[in-house]
Amino acid sequence: MPARQCLCKTFLFHLLFAGRAAHSSNVLVWPAEHSHWISLRFLAEEMMSRGHAVTVLVHSASLSASKNTSLGFHFETVRVGFTSDELRANWEAFLKFWIYERHQVSFWQIYRTMKSLSRAVASLHKQICDGAVKNRNLLSKLRLAEFDVLLSDPVLPCGELLAEKLEVPFVYSLRFSTGFVFERLCGQLPAPPSFVPAATSELQERMSFLERTENLLLYLLHDLLQFLAWKEWDSYYSRVLGKPTTFCETMGKAEIWLIRTYWDFEYPRPFLPNFEFVGGLHCQPAKPLPEDMEEFVQSSGEDGIVVFSLGSMVKNLTIEKGNIIASALSKIPQKVLWRYSGKIPETLGLNTKLYEWLPQNDLLGHPKTKAFITHGGTNGIYEAIYHGIPMVGLPLFADQPDNLAHMKAKGMAVVLDFNTLEEQDMVDALNTVINNPTYKERALTLSQIHHDQPIKPLDRAVFWIEFVMRHKGAKHLRPAAHSLTWYQYHCLDVIAFLIICLAAFLIVSIKCCTFCFRKGSRAVKKKRE
């Protein structure tokens, strides 16, 4: 009888808690595109499964965060003056230039083109921002909802500005920003350039003198570029809020920064109590494959399979590059499942099957999978770490070269240059990661490190979001560095003061010594006379 009473009390407690959570917590999500949305979506789905109401604020031209009612979210629309096709064309122009064309032009042509593309992207971002923070009806509707927290990826600006307008605490979810400028300059995360490689540098933690010099210069370059890029956003944020502020100051008000990596991936480095590492939060045990796919996988026999995907943004290649890769894949004994939607390569082998979409996590968790050919997106890399699968990397843009540089340094990947890729390069790389047991051993070691955590990454991320909701923020975790100027942060004013004091002491000492010496000289002279 006592056991039954205890069970009833436990059930009643969970019922009451679930009911309270469902009615007292309201989450607003400001989503970005592509893989950034995937990470936020997993967080939002988990929040909803725990009884929280989730509203996704999606702009009308979004390519990823579409109004999929099966997800169970409530969607609010931000109206923008461009279409999905225009946004897609902008992305494709960037990808085409960065992947295929930049290697054929001069540095200044790269600079001019990237400046033009960056301005186009910034223009689109401002239109999205205008649609959210300048729409009075939408803001009134959102205020009435009384949100407890806003969840945002800073790759798309304005989430923090919207949180300020709604007076709601906000939490960031991100991999990293270029040069760690968001984290360093806005979140005040320490990043000593002596042993913390700048994001996108592809350097390792143990650097030579020249590499440390390169790293420091890269940090300074990133800071300069961001300073120039942020000037326009500073004035925009000040106008919207009706008070002098900066883009970085507004970002710095984030309560918690959820970094989508972990120490299985990162080099050891200092971090703050309001920074949490939640890499692999989207990973999960493999589910059964579709019947026809499982049949193809099983037909591989003892040789196993290779999974090949360049992510959600790059689905096809040039005819020349497609033929080179297809020919290389035809020369390995493994069966290959390739996510590809372009023109079928003429050199495609019988061992290779093309798919518009792949259940990537489930394939990587399949016992017959031997290797993963990847562009180096964070989500795909963490699925490979989770399941212990060695990789062949073909980095294309953004964080991908840096991600794969980490994996190469950790010993579970061979990295190839996409632009100079030859058929034999791919064959050699696949044979290396499949037949050299060291790569599999390192992959399994990193997988064990990833799984050996006191709390799962997704649970840790949700805990801190709920923590912010329960306590209306996390101000006690906010470092005092936010209230210091840059010269105070680096103690330049203290150093200047000490230098002045030392100079004054030396001047007074010299004057006193000179005075005493002269007085003594006169006394000796009088004595002699």
N, C-alpha and C positions, 0 to 999 in steps of 0.2 A: 504493500500500500504506500509506504513512504516513497518508494522509487517511482510509482505512478504519479504521486503528487509533485515530485521533483520534475518529472518529465512534463507535466502540465504547466508548471510554473515557467520552465525553460521555454516551452512553446509560446506561452502568453507573452513572455519578455520579448522574444524575437518578433512576434506579431505586432506588439506595440511599437517596438523600435522601427520595424519596417514601415508601419503606417506613419510614424512621425517623420521618417526620412522622406517618404514619398510626398508628404504634404508640406514639409518645411524647407526643402532644398530645391533650388531651381538653377540650372546650369545653362549659360549662354556660350555657344561655340562660334568663334570667328575663324573659319577654315581657309586654308591655302589650297593649292592644286596638287594633283598627282600623288606622289609618295607622301607628301606632307599631310594630305587629307587622310591617307590610310592610317597613319599613326594617331591622328586626332580622332578618327572614327572608332578605332579600337578603344581609346579612352572613353569616348562618349557612350559607346555601347555598354562598357563595363559600368559606368556611372548609372546608366538607365537600368541595368540588371539589378542594381542595388537599391532601386526604389527612387532614384532622383529623376526629376523631369528635365529633359534636354531639349533645348531650342537651338537649331542651327541657322545662323544668319548667312544665307547664301546669295551671292549676286546673280543677276539674271543671265549672265553669259558664262557661268561657271562650267568648266569642262569635267570636273571630278565630283564635287559635292552636289550632285543632282538631287532632285526631290524624290528620292527613292522611299516611298511610304513603307516599304517592307522593313526598313531599318527601325521604324517606330519613333523616329524623331519628329518633333514639330519644326516645320520649316517656316522661316520668315524671309521674304525676298527683298533684296536691295536692288533697285532699278538702276541700270547703267546705260550709257548711250552708245554702247558697242555690242556686237553680237559674238556668239561663241566661235563662229567662223573667223572673225577678225582676230580674236584672241589666239585661236589655234594657228592662224597664219603668222602671227607675231612669234610664237614659240618655234614654229617650223623654220622661220627665217633665221632665228638665233641658232638653232641646232645645225642647220645647213652651213652657216658661216663658221661656227666654232669647230664642228667636226671635220668638215671637208675643205673649207676655203681659206682659213686663216694661215695655214702652213704655206700657202702659195703667194702671199702678199707681204709687204714690208711692215715693220713695226708700227709706223705712223698710220698706215692704212688700217691695221688692226685697231689702233687707238680710236681713229675716227669712226669706224664702223661700230665698235662696241659702245662708244659715246652716243651715237645715234640710236642704237638699239636700247640702251639704258634709258635714254630720254623717253622713248616710246613706251617702255614698260612703266616708267614712273608716271607718265600721263595716264595710262590705264589704271594704275593703282590709285591715283588721285580721284579719278572718276568713281571708282568703287568706294573710296573713302567719303567723297561728297554724297554719294547715294545713301550712306549710313548716318553720318553725323549732321547733315544739313536737311534731313527729312524730318520735319517736326512731328508729323503724324506717326512715323515709325518710332521716333524717340519716345513719344508719349506712350505708345503701346508697349514699348520695352520697359519703360519705367513702371507702368502698372503691373508688369509681371513680377517685379521685385526679385530680381536675380540675386543669388547669393555669391556667385563667382562667374568670371568670364575666362574661358579657356582659349588660348590663341597661339598660333605659330608666327613669330615675328618676321618670317620671310615675306608675309603680306602685311604691310604697315596698316595702322589704324585700329587694331584691336585694343591697344593700350589707350588710344584717344577716346574710343567709344566707352571703355571702362571708366575713364575720367568723367565723361559726360553723364554717365549713368550712376556715378559714384559707387562703383562695384569693385571689389578687389579682383585682381586678375593673376592668372598663372600662365607661364610660357611653357611650350613644348617645342624643343628644337634640337637639331644635331649640332651645328655650330654656325657662327656667322664668319664671313671672310675676315681672316686675321683676328678672330675672336673679339672684334670691335664691340659688338653688342654686349658680350659677357664682360670684357675688360673695362671698357669705357663707361658702359651704362649700368652693368651689374656689379662693377668693382671687383671682379674675380681676378685674383693675382695670377700673373702669367710671366714669370721671369724668363726673358729671352735667352738666358744662358743655358737652360735645359728644357724649356717648353717650346717645341717647334711651332712656328706660326701656322695657322690653318692654311691649307693649300701649298705649303712649302715643300711637302713630301720628305722633309728631313726626319731623322730619328732623334731620340732623346740624348744620346751621347754624340756630341758634335765636336768637330775639330775647330781650331781658331777661325779658319776661313768660313766654316759653316755657321759659327756663332755670329760672325760679322754679317754674313748673308741674312741670317735670321733676324738680327736687330734691324737691319736696313729694311727688311720686308715688313716688320711691325710698323716702322715709321712711315713706309709707303702706304700701307693699309690705312693708318690713322689719317694721313694727309688726304687720301682719296675719299674717305668717309666724311671728313670735315667739309670737303667741297660738295659732296653729294647731299649732306644733311642740311646745308644752309637754307635751301628752298623749303625743306620740310620743317625746319625750325620756325620760319615765318608762318607757314601753314598752320602748325599746331598752336602757335600763339594767337592767330586770328580766330581759330575755332573755339579755343578756350577763353578768349577775351582777356588774356593776361600774358605777360612775358614768360616764355618757357622755351624749352628746346626739345627736339625729338628724343635725344638721349636722356634728358631728365625725366621725361614722361615714361620712357621704357624702364628706367631705373626704379620705378615704383612697383614693379612686379613683385609679388609676395614670394613666389617660388619659381625657380627655373628648373624644369624637368629636362635634363640633357639625355638624348636618346643614344647614349653609349654606356659602357661599363668598363671595369678594369681588365676584362678579357680582351678588350679592344684598345683602350687608352694606354698611354704611357703614364706612369705615376706623376702627379702634379698636385699643387695646393688647390683647395676649393673652399667655399664658404658654406655655412650651415643652411642657407636658403637655396643651395644648389644640390639637386639630387640626380644621380645617374641611374637611368631606367632603360638602358639599352636592351633591345629584344622584348619589349613589352607586348609586341604583337605575335610573338612566336608561340606555338602550341604543338602538341603531339600530332603526328601525321594521321590523316583520315584515309579511308579506303579510296582508291582511284576509280574513275569511271571504268566500266567494264571493258570497253574497247582499248582504253589506254593501258589498263592492267595487262591485257592480253599481249600488247606490243612489248611492254616491259618484261614480261615473263619469257618472251621469245628470245631475249638476249642471252639466256643461259648463264654460264659461269662468268662471262665477260662483263655483264652488267650494263648499266646505262650511263649516259652523260646528259645532264640537263643544261639547256642553253637559253638564256633570256637576257636581253638588253634593256629590260624594264618597260614601264608603261608608256614612255615618251618616244622611244626609238623602236619602231616596229618593222621597219624595212631598211635596206641598205642600197648603195649603188649596185648596179649590175656587176661591175668588176669586183667589188669587195665581196658581194654575195657569192660569186663563183669561186673566189679564192678560199673562203671559209667552207663552203659546201664541199669543195674538192678535198680539203684537209680532213674534214669530218668523215668522208667516205673511206679514208685510209686507216681508220682505227677499228679495232674489232668490236667495240661497244656499240650498242644501239643509241641513237641520239634523238632526244625530243627537243625541238627548236621552236621557240615562240617567234613567229615570223609571219608577216602579212603582205609582203611585197611580191614582186614578180618571182616565180619559182626559178631558182638558179639552174642553169643548164647542167652543172656538174654535180647536182644533188645525187647522193648515193642511196642505195637500197636500204642502208642501215639508218637513214635519217628520215624522220617524219616531222612535217611542219604543222604547227597549231596556231590558231589565232589567239588562244589564251591557254595558259598552263596553271594547274593547281601547284604552284611552285613549292610551297611549304610541304605539301603532302608528298611531292616527288623527292624532295631533298631528304625527307624522313623515310623513304622507302629503302629496304635493305639491299636492293640491287644498285643503288646509286653510287657511282665511283667518283664523279667529279662534277663541278658546277662551273660553267662558263658564264661570267657575269660582267656587267659594266661597272659594278662596284657601288651600287646604291646601298645606303645603310640598311634598309629593310632586308634586302636579299643577303647581304653579308651576315646579318644576325641570324637569319634562318639557316645559313650554312654553319655558323658557329654552334647554334642550338643543336643541330643534328650531326655535327662533326664531319663535314664534307669539305675536302680540299678544293681549291679554286684555281681557275685560269682567269686572269683579269684582263678586260679590254676597257680601260677607263676612257670616258668620252668628254665629260665636262663637270663643272661645279665641284662638289666634294669628292667625286669618284676617284681621281688620282691619289688624293690624300688618304682616302679609306683603304685603297688597295696597297698603298705604301705601308700602312700599318700592318696589313695582313701578310705582306711579304716579309716585313721585319719580324713578325711573330712566327714565321715559318710554315704557313699553311696556304700560300699562294705563289703562283708564278705570274708575273705581270708582263703583258705584251704591249707594244706601241701600235695602236689601231691604224695609224696613218702609214706606217712602214711595214705593216703586217704581210708576211709571205706565207705561202701554204705550209712550208716545212716548219716555220716558227710555231704554228698552231699544233701540228702533229707532235713536235718535240715537247711542247709545253704539256699537252695532255698525257703523253707517255710518261713524263716526269712525275706529275702529281698523282697519276694512277699507279705506276709501278715502283716508285721510290717510297718505301714505307714511312720515311721520315715525315712526309707531308700529312699522311693520314694520322700518324701519332700526334703531331702538333695540333691538328684539327680536333682530335679527341681530347687532348689536354685542355685546350681552350673551351671545349664544350663542357668538360667537367667543372672548370672554374665558373663558367656561366651558370650552371645548374646548382653549384654549391653556394647558395646565398640564403641568408636567414629568412628572407621574404621575397616572393616573386616580384619581378620588375613592375608588372601591371598592378599588383596589390600595393606596392610601394608608391607608385604614382597616384593611385586613387586615394590612398591614405592621406597624402599631402594636400590633394585637392579638397578632400573632406575636412582636413584640419583647418584650411583657410576658411571654409564655410562655417565651421563651428566657432572659430575665434574671430571672425570678421577680419581676417588678415593674419600676417605672421611678422609683425613689426619687431618682435623681440629677436628675430633672426637677421634683421637688417643691419649690416655693418655701418659704423659711424663714418666710414669713408664717403658715404653719399653726401654728407654735409660739409665736406672739405673741397677746396679748390684744387686744381691739378698741382699747383706749386706747394700747397700744404700737404697733399697726399704724399708727395715725394720729399717732404721736409726741406724743400729748397729755401723757404723763409728762415727756418731754424739754422740751416747751414750758412746762409748769408749773415744771420745775426752772429753766429759763432766766429765767422771769418772777420766780421767787423770788430768783435770783442778782441780777437787775437791780434788783429792789426793795431787796435788802440793800445793794447797791452805792450806790444812790441815798440810802438812809437813812444809811449810814455817811458818804457824801460830804457830805450836808446837815449831819449832826452835826459833822463835822470843820470844815466851813466856818463853822458857827454858833459852834463853840468858838473857832476862830481869830479870828473877827470880834469876839467878846466880849473875848478876851484883848487883841486890838489896841486895842479901845475903852478898856479899862482902862489900858493903857500910855499912851495919848494923854492920858487924863484925868489920870493921875499927873504927866505931864510938864508939863501946863498948871498944875497946882497948885504 
